[in-house]
Amino acid sequence: MAVVAPQAAAQQRSPEIARGSAALWAASEPTIKNPTVESIRKLMGVNDLDEKIWREELDSFVPSRLCDMHSHLTRFEFDLRPNKEREFHWTLSSAPFRRAGSIKLIDTCEAVFYPGRIVDRLVTPTPHPECDFARSNKFIAEETAKKPGGAWPLMVVHPKMPLGEIENSIRTGRYLGFKPYRWYSITGDIDNCRITDFMPENQIAVANRYGLIILMHVAKKRAIADPENTEDIVRLTDKYPRVRWILAHSARSYSNWALDEVAPRLRKIPNLWYDTSSVCSSDALYALFTGVPLDRICYGSDDFAVGITRGMYVTYGYSWAQMDENNQTLNRTHCDGRMTFVRYEMLRGMKRAALYARLTKRQIEAIFYDNGRNLIAGAEHDLREALL
């Protein structure tokens, strides 16, 4: 199923950047397809700054086991946009990792990011604005099957997908849930749509029947603090109690203000979880760690390709945006102006927030691993029972 998202206005880069991205792919293709730790370190450009941050700040913080509850794999051909070479994510230095993603590749990158750690993961296709849904979902099912007991698939869904097609996919691909996205809003407004504009209730009812996960990235300028989003989450979690909702990016709270405002309404909902992916602000993560139950918080990387990109998510006023090496003109001559990986900036934010919230080592380990694995185990059990 190939669907074009209405009004999916994507950021475009110059032809020069697009050509540079294509050249980078040509040079990196052998390494991407046959990854080793050393070859990936070289392709990632791991430098002394990255090594210092890992060694001095993060090595003692990151536990021995992780369960990444927000990760993506895709292939270049699954993005059906005609001029995709110029589109934002395909122009970044991290583009090769998206272009020919695989379980082997992402596991090799983990060995670079987190030496000596074991990483399990929940994996979803990248929801391209114009997406080959059928091939994307088949690819995810095949890749996760290569790592039994350590990787589990979600399927990307469009609101117009026939329910019979969705249920057949669940049965054949053993998907643990759905990844909807705002690109696919039936309203055509990808910024101000409500949850049910891109995750319709008839599909939520299917997830409820099977006890599945819905990895939800809410829209609207005030994110989870928008009254319609808050009301929708309260209503839908109550009406469909067997759905396991994960609010991505700390309920899309890259700053603290949104969760500060609505956490009192959300914290008692029993079928609601949160992932930490992409959030770099320690204030935002502190709001998460102190505002909702700790056993409902799960680690997430948002790779490929957010975490592996150099830069970070910056916040200002009531805004947030991903800053990378190409999209800013900061004067950095007065300091070491090099950027490290967004992944490391997420972890630095988590570490500071955990310190401020006085989390114990055991609580930190649960956020990184146990909470996600328990959520997966529950969804696996319910799916098995439903398919008997």
Number of C-alpha atoms within 10 A of each C-alpha: 11 14 16 16 21 16 15 18 11 13 9 17 18 12 12 11 19 21 14 16 22 18 11 18 21 11 13 16 15 11 17 24 14 11 19 18 17 13 16 21 17 12 19 18 11 15 12 9 13 16 14 12 15 20 11 10 15 17 16 10 17 19 20 16 17 24 25 25 33 24 22 26 26 25 18 16 14 22 21 16 15 8 10 18 22 21 18 16 21 24 25 22 22 23 24 27 30 23 21 17 23 24 20 17 23 21 18 20 22 16 19 18 21 19 13 13 14 16 19 20 28 22 27 28 27 26 25 22 21 20 24 19 23 15 17 24 24 16 23 28 24 14 20 22 17 13 14 10 10 15 22 24 28 27 31 23 23 29 19 14 13 11 13 9 9 18 17 11 17 22 13 10 19 20 26 26 30 25 21 24 26 29 24 29 28 20 14 17 19 22 16 18 21 22 24 18 19 25 24 17 16 13 22 21 17 18 24 21 16 23 25 29 28 24 25 21 19 27 23 20 12 17 21 26 21 19 13 15 20 18 13 16 20 15 11 17 19 14 14 19 16 21 25 24 23 24 22 25 24 30 22 27 26 29 26 19 16 21 27 17 14 16 20 11 14 17 15 11 15 15 17 23 27 27 28 32 27 27 32 25 25 24 19 25 29 23 23 26 23 18 18 21 18 19 17 21 27 29 28 29 27 25 25 26 26 26 22 22 25 23 22 25 19 15 18 9 7 12 11 15 11 15 17 19 16 13 11 8 7 8 8 9 7 6 7 8 10 12 16 21 19 28 25 23 23 23 25 20 20 26 21 16 22 21 13 15 15 12 16 11 12 11 16 21 19 24 24 26 25 21 22 27 22 13 20 21 13 15 22 21 14 17 22 13 11 12 10 5
